[in-house]
Amino acid sequence: MAKNIVLLPGDGIGPDVVASAVRVLRKVLQDRDVHVEFSHHLLGGIALDQTGSPFPPETQAAVRAADAVLLGAVGGPKWDVGPGHLRPEAGLLALRKALGVYANLRPVKGHPRLVGASPLREDVAAGVDVMIVRELTGGVYFGERERGTDERGERFARDTMYYSEAEIRRVVRRGFEAAQLRRRKLTSVDKANVLDSSRLWREIVEEMKHDYPDVTVEHALVDSCAMQLVTRPRSFDVIVTENLFGDILSDEAAVLTGSIGLLPSASLGDGPGLYEPIHGAAPDIAGKGIANPLGTILSAALMLRYSFGMDDAASHIEEAVHAVIDRGVRTADLVSQGASGTSGNGYVSTTEMTDAVLAQLSQPRANSSAADPATKAAR
Ligand SMILES: NC(=O)c1ccc[n+]([C@@H]2O[C@H](COP(=O)([O-])OP(=O)(O)OC[C@H]3O[C@@H](n4cnc5c(N)ncnc54)[C@H](O)[C@@H]3O)[C@@H](O)[C@H]2O)c1
């Protein structure tokens, strides 16, 4: 049966980068005789404009019936004036909730030719390859909260960090599984010297590690981890952590490579996976045809790996992106961020970058990941 991929292009540069990823998906799936059906649906500002809701019922039904969902980005200044529940971002949160995606995976991998784009010194930034697994549907963002005034007339506010054993186990399992596909090291990040929820988290990781004897486990306090991410980022393989800590650490990790347009993400639960680049709708460059599509193309690769079990096809796309960057093909963001190796003086458009990836996919592969454990471990 054909795979059913729901596309949510969204706003700003979202439609451009999603169109690029679809071209790449079509090629790798066709080359492997896998049938796929794509359907476009509304999310975010465009959905608000056309239906009055940022996550309309028609889109809700479509994502629930999907095998996987590919999202561009939502938002823009036009919609920044509405009340909270009538903003594009509310659609995004409702989408994640509807899909029950409790684990957010963000691989952050630098390319040797782009190391100059990192805010870190080159000798620190070179070779960064870390995957953050963030819990996405629990913790303090979803716990009980209260605002009030006490008996002395002072205002107070309270947010609760709550985790059940099952919530911790399912995301930690994702962390172990991700580590098994990479360099087999898992860093569990918490604040166990202060928080009970963290002590439970740590206890559960200790219990679960016996099921994954091939993975080396270490525990780090979140403050120390934040420091080490910028002082010795190469020491990390997979980091697994709760929602709030993961929110902060994944943004910190994202800047290590210096190229926001390059980074993909996968959000996984027990139903369809949600795949999206980490960048936003970039209203400053929307409609100019210069957005970097690689973050979305790499998100499509994650879809093949995690939703369809097509590891080799995913690696093929990753290798093609790597090769294109190696050849010096650059979108404007990569040029302006000081990355080296630009071909000529200029930069290519979104479409030309996608053409370059497609052309690369038609070339014989230098080394197949299936046959090359080193390439696989580098993921
Ligand atoms: N997941 C999402 O949909 C998501 C995430 C973040 C922000 N947003 C929304 O997007 C809008 C803009 O937010 P922002 O400016 O803070 O973040 P942004 O990621 O959209 O843009 C930040 C900067 O990076 C550049 N940039 C981002 N992606 C790029 C790409 N693929 N190629 C080239 N350059 C790229 C932009 O031009 C801009 O200069 C806001 O409405 C925000 O709420 C949405």
The ligand as an SDF file (V2000), in Angstrom:
LIG
                    3D

 44 48  0  0  0  0  0  0  0  0999 V2000
    8.6890   25.5020   14.1750 N   0  0  0  0  0  0  0  0  0  0  0  0
    8.2500   26.6570   13.6950 C   0  0  0  0  0  0  0  0  0  0  0  0
    7.3630   26.7130   12.8510 O   0  0  0  0  0  0  0  0  0  0  0  0
    8.9030   27.9130   14.1770 C   0  0  0  0  0  0  0  0  0  0  0  0
   10.1190   27.8970   14.8590 C   0  0  0  0  0  0  0  0  0  0  0  0
   10.7110   29.1060   15.2060 C   0  0  0  0  0  0  0  0  0  0  0  0
   10.0670   30.3050   14.8840 C   0  0  0  0  0  0  0  0  0  0  0  0
    8.8660   30.2770   14.2550 N   0  0  0  0  0  0  0  0  0  0  0  0
    8.1680   31.5170   13.8460 C   0  0  0  0  0  0  0  0  0  0  0  0
    8.8210   32.0140   12.6800 O   0  0  0  0  0  0  0  0  0  0  0  0
    8.7690   33.4490   12.6680 C   0  0  0  0  0  0  0  0  0  0  0  0
   10.1720   33.9990   12.5620 C   0  0  0  0  0  0  0  0  0  0  0  0
   10.9150   33.6320   13.7180 O   0  0  0  0  0  0  0  0  0  0  0  0
   12.4490   33.9560   13.9310 P   0  0  0  0  0  0  0  0  0  0  0  0
   12.8600   35.0600   13.0240 O   0  0  0  0  0  0  0  0  0  0  0  0
   12.6880   34.0760   15.3810 O   0  0  0  0  0  0  0  0  0  0  0  0
   13.2190   32.6260   13.5190 O   0  0  0  0  0  0  0  0  0  0  0  0
   13.5470   32.0590   12.0670 P   0  0  0  0  0  0  0  0  0  0  0  0
   14.1900   30.7200   12.2740 O   0  0  0  0  0  0  0  0  0  0  0  0
   12.3740   32.0950   11.2090 O   0  0  0  0  0  0  0  0  0  0  0  0
   14.6510   33.0620   11.4490 O   0  0  0  0  0  0  0  0  0  0  0  0
   15.8360   33.4230   12.1350 C   0  0  0  0  0  0  0  0  0  0  0  0
   16.8850   33.9070   11.1040 C   0  0  0  0  0  0  0  0  0  0  0  0
   17.4080   32.7740   10.4000 O   0  0  0  0  0  0  0  0  0  0  0  0
   17.1590   32.9100    9.0090 C   0  0  0  0  0  0  0  0  0  0  0  0
   16.7370   31.5830    8.5120 N   0  0  0  0  0  0  0  0  0  0  0  0
   15.8880   30.7270    9.1490 C   0  0  0  0  0  0  0  0  0  0  0  0
   15.7160   29.6380    8.3940 N   0  0  0  0  0  0  0  0  0  0  0  0
   16.4410   29.8160    7.2730 C   0  0  0  0  0  0  0  0  0  0  0  0
   16.6510   29.0430    6.1000 C   0  0  0  0  0  0  0  0  0  0  0  0
   16.0890   27.8280    5.9290 N   0  0  0  0  0  0  0  0  0  0  0  0
   17.4560   29.5350    5.1420 N   0  0  0  0  0  0  0  0  0  0  0  0
   18.0470   30.7250    5.2930 C   0  0  0  0  0  0  0  0  0  0  0  0
   17.8970   31.5160    6.3700 N   0  0  0  0  0  0  0  0  0  0  0  0
   17.0980   31.0650    7.3500 C   0  0  0  0  0  0  0  0  0  0  0  0
   16.0560   33.9400    8.8650 C   0  0  0  0  0  0  0  0  0  0  0  0
   16.1090   34.5880    7.6110 O   0  0  0  0  0  0  0  0  0  0  0  0
   16.3060   34.8470   10.0430 C   0  0  0  0  0  0  0  0  0  0  0  0
   17.2730   35.8040    9.6920 O   0  0  0  0  0  0  0  0  0  0  0  0
    8.0690   33.8400   13.9710 C   0  0  0  0  0  0  0  0  0  0  0  0
    6.7190   34.0750   13.6880 O   0  0  0  0  0  0  0  0  0  0  0  0
    8.2340   32.6220   14.8620 C   0  0  0  0  0  0  0  0  0  0  0  0
    7.2030   32.5110   15.8120 O   0  0  0  0  0  0  0  0  0  0  0  0
    8.2850   29.1180   13.8750 C   0  0  0  0  0  0  0  0  0  0  0  0
  1  2  1  0
  2  3  2  0
  2  4  1  0
  4  5  1  0
  4 44  2  0
  5  6  2  0
  6  7  1  0
  7  8  2  0
  8  9  1  0
  8 44  1  0
  9 10  1  0
  9 42  1  0
 10 11  1  0
 11 12  1  0
 11 40  1  0
 12 13  1  0
 13 14  1  0
 14 15  2  0
 14 16  1  0
 14 17  1  0
 17 18  1  0
 18 19  2  0
 18 20  1  0
 18 21  1  0
 21 22  1  0
 22 23  1  0
 23 24  1  0
 23 38  1  0
 24 25  1  0
 25 26  1  0
 25 36  1  0
 26 27  1  0
 26 35  1  0
 27 28  2  0
 28 29  1  0
 29 30  1  0
 29 35  2  0
 30 31  1  0
 30 32  2  0
 32 33  1  0
 33 34  2  0
 34 35  1  0
 36 37  1  0
 36 38  1  0
 38 39  1  0
 40 41  1  0
 40 42  1  0
 42 43  1  0
M  CHG  2   8   1  16  -1
M  END
$$$$
